[in-house]
Amino acid sequence: MSDERGGFGRGRGRGDRSGGRGRGRGRGRGRGRGREDENEWTPVTKLGRLVKEGKINSIEEIFLYSLPVKEAEIIDYFLKDKLQDEVMKIMPVQKQSSAGQRTRFKAFVAIGDSDGHIGLGVKCSSEVATAIRGAITIAKLNVVPVRRGFWGRTAGLPHTVPCKVTGKCGSVRVRLVPAPRGTGLVASLCGKKLLHMAGIEDIYTSTTGHSRTMGNYIKALYYALGATYAYLSPELWKDQALMPSPYQEHTDFLGKKSIE
């Protein structure tokens, strides 16, 4: 008699009438059926269409022709298994409004594959998780190649920067100096993380300015790493045959294929 009275008893009885499987089973099954389609990447740019169709075989082709990357999925397509992301800094920022102070969070996220590619993203949002997710997406869009070289003997794999390079942001100026094999990363703690993600094994660093401002320090280091391909050393002086860009080479494909 006590089982039939009270809200809990009636609720248990209603579940028994439905066969013990719970209500709304069909609705849940229908919702889960489309998850694979939702995760499938549908490119919206010409570069994305070429990448998905296999017309571009490596990310180096994109850098060779300086093609702007507008979709983070392009970077995932080539480097997804190798990419590592690191939250370098999260700082609160405030804005004075008529209702008082509005606090948001600014996230600095670095990504790299430890093999010559590095990216840095900065995003501000009202929630920390949203800021980190946005910074990761921006970092993927900002991935740049890092040129590596030797100090002295050109034996083995490249292990340091090919020449002295400098990056600047705000008052912070970071200088990267090639170092002999076995030196390690002579840099600050956050600088070591960024250099390791770029695939640098040995390096000297010199910093001037207010390097305590970590955001500017990270940006300056990122700009210095990106400048490694800006210098033409003697081994790059030979003439290179100018090939047509992927857009020009696959004009027919881009013209006929319609975006679904």
N, C-alpha and C positions, 0 to 999 in steps of 0.2 A: 504493500500500500504506500509505503514511503517513497518507492521508486517512481510512482505515478504522479507525485505531487512535487511542486517546485520547478524552477526553470531548468535545472541541470537534468532532471529526469526526462522532461519533455524534449530537451535538445538531443539527448542520447537516443530516444525513441525515433526521432525524425531521421537520424542518421541510419538507423537500422532499416527503415522503410526504403531507403534509397539503395539498399544492397551493400552498405558499408564502404562504398567507393568514394563518397563525398559528392557534393553538388558542384555542378559547373565543370565536370571532367571534359566534356566536349569542347567547351570554350578554351580551356587551357591547352588542349592538344592542338587546336587550330592556331593558337597564338604561337606555339613553339615551332610550327611547321615552317614558318617563313624566316627563321633566324639565319639560315645559310644565305638566303638571298639578300638579307639586310647587310651582312658582313662583306658581301662581294663588292669589289671596287669597280665603280663606273667612272672612267676618266672623263673630264670635262675640258681638257686642253689638248692641243695637237700633240704636245710632247707626251702627255699621258697615254694617248691612243697609240702612239708609236711604241712606247715602252710595253704596254699590255699585249700588243700584237707580236712582240719579239723583234721588231725592226731595229731596236737599239739594244745592243748586247751587254754593255757595261756602262757604269756611271762615268767612266773616263771620257766616253764620247760626248756626254753632255757638257763636261768641263772643257773639252777641247774646242767646242764651237760656242762656248759661253752662252748656252741656252738657259733662259731663266726658268727656274723650277717653281711652279705655283701650287703643286700638290704634294703633300707630305707622303702620300702613298708611293710616289716614284722612288723616294729614298728607301722606304720599307721594301720595295720590290727588289732592290739590289743589295741592301745592307742589313735586312731585318735580323738575320741570325747573328750578326757580328756586333750590332750596335749596343752600346752600354750608355745609360744615362745617369747623371749624378746631379743632385740638387746642390748647387754651390752656396746659395744664400737665399733666405727668406726674410724680408724686412717689411715692417709696417710703414705705410705712408699716409699722411693725413691731408685733408682739404677742408678749408674753412667754408662753411655754407651758412645760409640764413638760419637753419635749424640747429647749427652747432658744428661740431667736427665730424667729418666722415672718414672713417678709417678703412683702408684697403691694404692688401698684401701684395708685395712685389716679389716675384720668384725669378731667380737666375738658374737656368738649367743648362748643363753642357752635355753633349752626346759625342761619341766617337767610337771607332772600331779598332783602335790601337794599331791601325795599319795605314795611316796617311790620310784620314778624313776626320774632321772636327767641325762641330757646329755649336753655336751658342744662341740661346733664346731667352728673352726677357718678357715677362707678362705680368700685368697688374690686374687683380680681381678682388672682389669682396670676400671670396673664400679661398683658403689656402689650396685646397685640392683643385679647384678650377684654375687657379693661377699656374699650378705646376703642369696640369694637362695642356694648357695653352702654351706655356713656355717650351714644352717638349715638341709640340707641333711647329712652333716658330724656329726652334733649333734645327729641326729636320730641313726646313726650307732654307736655312743659312749654312748648310754643310758646304765646306770648302776643302779642296785638296791641300795637303801639306807636303812640300818637297823635302826629302831627306837626302843627306850626303855623308861625306867622310871627313875625318880630321886626319890629315897625313896620308897614310897608306890606304889605297882603295882596295882593301881585301875584305871579303865577307859581305854581309848585307849592310846597307846604309843604316847609320845609327845616330846621327846628329843632324843639325841643320847645315845646309851647304855653305852658308856665309853668314856674316853678322846682319841681323835684321832688327828693326825697331818698330814698335807699335805705340800709339799714344791715344789716350782718352782722358779728357779733363786735364788735370795737372799731372797725371801718372804717365810716365814714359818707361816702357819695358824694353830692354835690349837683350837679345838672345845671341850668345857667342858659342861657336862650335867648340866641342871639348873632346879630348882623346878617349878612346874606348876604355871603359871601366870606371870612368869618372862618376857616372850616375847623374841624377837630376839635382843640380844645385839651385834650388828655388824654394819658395815658401810652400806651406802645406797644400794650399789650394792650387798653387801653380804646378806642383808636382802632379796633382790629379789631372789637370788639363793637358799637361805635356805627355803624360802616360796614355791618355785617350788618343792623342795625336800620333802615337807610335814613336816618340822620341825616347831614346835610351840614355844618351849622354849629352849634357848641355850645361853651360854657365849662363846665369841670368844676372842682369844689373838693372836696378829699379831706382828711379828718382821721382820726386813728387810725393803727394799724400797717398801712398800706397795702402794706407789703412782703410781707405774707401774701397771695399772689396769689389763692388760693382764695376768701378772704373778700372781697377787692376785686372780683373778678369777680361774685360773688353779689350784693354791694351794688349794683353797677352794673346788674345784671339786674333787681333789685327796683325800682330807680329808674325804669328804662324801663317796667316793667310798671305803675307807679303813674301813668303819664301819662293813663290812662283813668279814674282814680279821682277826678279833679277835674272838676266841672261848670262850665265857663266860660259866659258869658251866651249864646253862640250855641247852647248845648245846653239852654236853659231851656224851650223851647217843648214843649208836650205832645206825646207820642208815643202813637199808637194801640197798645194792647196786643194783639198778635196771638197766636193759640194756638201753643203750642210744636210743633215737628215731631212729637214723640211723640203729642200729642193730635190733631194734624191727620191723621196717617197711622195711626190706631189700627187701622183695618180691615186695612191691609196687614200690620202687625206681628202681628195676631191670626191671620190666615189663612196667611201664608207660614211654612213650616216650614224650619228650618235643615237643610241637607243634610249 
